[in-house]
């Protein structure tokens, strides 16, 4: 049974809002979040309700996730409405899964520092905005979300996070430093392809998503290399600490080879605060197994 909808005009506990988002199947519920939320405990620690690990989100039948997906259309095909709609639907679903995953993290890691949890909340709200922008563009093309099968690839990666010896850092590596780092490349590749195909409005959405992803990658990088979770002002200063921490915590089957696209955006990575060592490692990374399409 779905959780009762939180009142957007009231102050709602962030855990209640995230629980509702994950346990309500409708797209509208997943696009809606209270304007004002409170966090568990003054320091971001929830000693009363404990850890909550929702295995997978509740989805309406039209939003059912499937295994695998077809390849995206070639870039030159984006002059055609049908190809644009396929891409926009896929991108919208990535944003929906990201929204759910940040809600999952806010429930699972209630003892994480409050600054990190606030960062996740801000990212969740931005993912919802991105989802809405893609859905608007999809509608402008006369297509509906769900017409294209929705790959559950992101959620398929979660066992690796759960089985990690440090699930919080594994989540940061998966979400921020692999999936979102790769999107720094894909957003620019498809921005230009949509623009060249005559769809400047969709290109503008991809630019907006790219700009916001830089902050999401930065958030994951900063918190991955914290020397002491109980002392948020203490940051390790070695030039390659982000790379060493990533290699130690990235959950299988992910690797740095999944943290990039065929167009490699060095400038965006630098703006996200990634070290030169990390950037070059990702640039040269080769997959260690045959990886599924997202």
ZICORFEN-V429989 format. One record per backbone hydrogen bond with DSSP energy under -0.5 kcal/mol. CO is the residue of the C=O (numbers start at 1). NH is the residue of the N-H. E is the energy in kcal/mol with one decimal. If there is no record, write none. Layout:
# ZICORFEN-V429989
co->CO nh->NH e->E
co->CO nh->NH e->E
This chain:
# ZICORFEN-V429989
co->6 nh->8 e->-0.6
co->7 nh->10 e->-1.5
co->8 nh->35 e->-1.2
co->10 nh->12 e->-0.6
co->10 nh->36 e->-0.6
co->12 nh->38 e->-1.8
co->13 nh->17 e->-2.1
co->14 nh->18 e->-2.4
co->15 nh->19 e->-2.6
co->16 nh->20 e->-2.2
co->17 nh->21 e->-2.1
co->18 nh->22 e->-2.2
co->19 nh->23 e->-2.3
co->20 nh->24 e->-1.2
co->22 nh->58 e->-3.0
co->25 nh->60 e->-2.2
co->26 nh->30 e->-1.4
co->27 nh->31 e->-1.2
co->28 nh->32 e->-0.6
co->29 nh->32 e->-0.7
co->36 nh->12 e->-2.3
co->38 nh->14 e->-3.2
co->39 nh->41 e->-0.7
co->41 nh->44 e->-1.2
co->43 nh->114 e->-0.7
co->45 nh->47 e->-0.7
co->46 nh->50 e->-0.5
co->52 nh->54 e->-0.5
co->53 nh->55 e->-0.6
co->60 nh->63 e->-2.5
co->61 nh->64 e->-1.4
co->64 nh->150 e->-0.6
co->66 nh->152 e->-2.5
co->74 nh->77 e->-1.8
co->75 nh->78 e->-1.8
co->76 nh->79 e->-0.7
co->77 nh->80 e->-2.3
co->80 nh->84 e->-2.0
co->81 nh->85 e->-2.5
co->82 nh->86 e->-1.7
co->83 nh->87 e->-2.0
co->84 nh->88 e->-2.9
co->85 nh->89 e->-2.3
co->86 nh->90 e->-2.1
co->87 nh->91 e->-2.8
co->88 nh->92 e->-2.5
co->89 nh->93 e->-2.0
co->90 nh->94 e->-1.8
co->91 nh->95 e->-1.8
co->92 nh->96 e->-2.1
co->93 nh->97 e->-2.7
co->94 nh->98 e->-2.3
co->95 nh->99 e->-2.3
co->96 nh->100 e->-2.2
co->97 nh->101 e->-2.6
co->98 nh->102 e->-2.3
co->99 nh->103 e->-1.8
co->100 nh->104 e->-2.6
co->101 nh->105 e->-2.5
co->102 nh->106 e->-2.1
co->103 nh->107 e->-1.4
co->104 nh->108 e->-3.0
co->105 nh->109 e->-2.8
co->107 nh->52 e->-1.2
co->107 nh->110 e->-0.6
co->109 nh->112 e->-1.5
co->113 nh->117 e->-2.1
co->114 nh->118 e->-2.7
co->115 nh->119 e->-1.8
co->116 nh->120 e->-2.4
co->117 nh->121 e->-2.2
co->118 nh->122 e->-2.4
co->119 nh->123 e->-2.2
co->120 nh->124 e->-2.8
co->121 nh->125 e->-2.3
co->122 nh->126 e->-1.9
co->123 nh->127 e->-2.6
co->124 nh->128 e->-2.2
co->125 nh->129 e->-1.9
co->126 nh->130 e->-2.7
co->127 nh->131 e->-2.6
co->128 nh->132 e->-2.2
co->129 nh->133 e->-2.2
co->130 nh->134 e->-2.6
co->131 nh->135 e->-2.6
co->132 nh->136 e->-2.2
co->133 nh->137 e->-1.9
co->134 nh->138 e->-2.5
co->135 nh->139 e->-2.5
co->136 nh->140 e->-2.0
co->137 nh->141 e->-0.9
co->138 nh->141 e->-0.8
co->138 nh->143 e->-2.1
co->139 nh->142 e->-2.0
co->144 nh->147 e->-1.9
co->149 nh->151 e->-0.8
co->150 nh->66 e->-2.7
co->152 nh->156 e->-1.8
co->153 nh->157 e->-0.8
co->154 nh->157 e->-1.2
co->155 nh->158 e->-1.3
co->157 nh->160 e->-1.0
co->157 nh->161 e->-0.9
co->158 nh->162 e->-2.7
co->159 nh->163 e->-2.3
co->161 nh->164 e->-1.0
co->164 nh->167 e->-0.5
co->166 nh->170 e->-2.3
co->167 nh->171 e->-2.4
co->168 nh->172 e->-2.2
co->169 nh->173 e->-2.3
co->170 nh->174 e->-2.5
co->171 nh->175 e->-3.0
co->171 nh->176 e->-0.5
co->172 nh->176 e->-0.8
co->172 nh->177 e->-1.9
co->174 nh->178 e->-0.6
co->174 nh->179 e->-2.6
co->175 nh->180 e->-2.5
co->178 nh->182 e->-2.4
co->179 nh->183 e->-1.3
co->180 nh->184 e->-0.8
co->181 nh->184 e->-1.1
co->181 nh->185 e->-0.6
co->182 nh->185 e->-1.3
co->182 nh->186 e->-2.1
co->183 nh->187 e->-2.2
co->184 nh->188 e->-0.6
co->185 nh->189 e->-2.3
co->186 nh->190 e->-2.6
co->187 nh->191 e->-1.9
co->188 nh->192 e->-1.9
co->189 nh->193 e->-1.5
co->190 nh->194 e->-2.8
co->191 nh->195 e->-2.2
co->192 nh->196 e->-2.8
co->193 nh->197 e->-1.7
co->194 nh->199 e->-3.0
co->195 nh->198 e->-1.3
co->198 nh->200 e->-0.6
co->199 nh->203 e->-1.6
co->200 nh->204 e->-1.9
co->201 nh->205 e->-1.4
co->202 nh->206 e->-2.1
co->203 nh->207 e->-1.9
co->204 nh->208 e->-2.1
co->205 nh->209 e->-2.5
co->206 nh->210 e->-2.4
co->207 nh->211 e->-2.4
co->208 nh->212 e->-2.0
co->209 nh->213 e->-2.3
co->210 nh->214 e->-1.3
co->211 nh->215 e->-0.7
co->212 nh->216 e->-1.5
co->213 nh->217 e->-2.7
co->214 nh->218 e->-2.2
co->215 nh->219 e->-2.4
co->216 nh->220 e->-1.9
co->217 nh->221 e->-2.4
co->218 nh->222 e->-2.8
co->219 nh->223 e->-2.0
co->220 nh->224 e->-1.8
co->221 nh->225 e->-1.5
co->223 nh->226 e->-0.7
co->225 nh->236 e->-1.3
co->228 nh->231 e->-2.0
co->231 nh->234 e->-2.6
co->233 nh->235 e->-0.7
co->234 nh->227 e->-1.0
co->234 nh->228 e->-0.7
co->238 nh->241 e->-1.4
co->240 nh->244 e->-2.5
co->241 nh->245 e->-2.5
co->242 nh->246 e->-2.2
co->243 nh->247 e->-2.7
co->244 nh->248 e->-1.5
co->245 nh->249 e->-1.4
co->246 nh->250 e->-2.7
co->251 nh->254 e->-2.1
co->255 nh->258 e->-1.9
co->256 nh->259 e->-1.6
co->262 nh->264 e->-0.6
co->263 nh->265 e->-0.7
co->264 nh->266 e->-1.1
co->265 nh->269 e->-1.3
co->266 nh->270 e->-2.3
co->267 nh->271 e->-2.3
co->268 nh->272 e->-1.4
co->269 nh->274 e->-2.1
co->270 nh->273 e->-1.4
co->275 nh->279 e->-2.6
co->276 nh->280 e->-2.7
co->277 nh->281 e->-1.9
co->278 nh->282 e->-2.5
co->279 nh->283 e->-2.5
co->280 nh->284 e->-1.9
co->281 nh->285 e->-0.7
co->282 nh->285 e->-0.8
co->289 nh->291 e->-0.6
